[in-house]
């Protein structure tokens, strides 16, 4: 029996037109990348996100794309607070899932941009990247320059 090799895609959902932004902009102490980082609505579940990605694959790649990715596409982790998620897909077809994430421009009626941060062969490395980025975000907002 052959082992099924997977890829884990770490992604961030960025909301550039967030209604919570003030007209004066963000403070000078926060990073420009954190300006667009906003929480995602709690209505978006990992299952709903996987369904949106499957619909996007169907729209862009047709029945073939939907067929090769449908069985293995799975959202393993999603944080509403950081709008960060980890998507699992087969190694042969991770580029289809990446393209579907890129083409996804609206979630629950809210405009968004999905940025793929890292593609990893193990979920452990993807989780370590989430932790690293979380620490960097906390340090950037607190104004500290202490390295972990």
Buried (B, 14 or more C-beta within 10 A) or exposed (E): EEEEEBBBBBBBBBBEEBEEBEEEEEEEEBEEBBBBBBBBEEEBEBEBBBEBBBEBBBEBBEEEBBEBBEEBBBBBBBBBEBBBBBBBBBEEBBEBBBBBBBEBEEBEEBEBBBBBBBBBEEBEBBBBBBEEBBEBBEBBBEEEEEEE
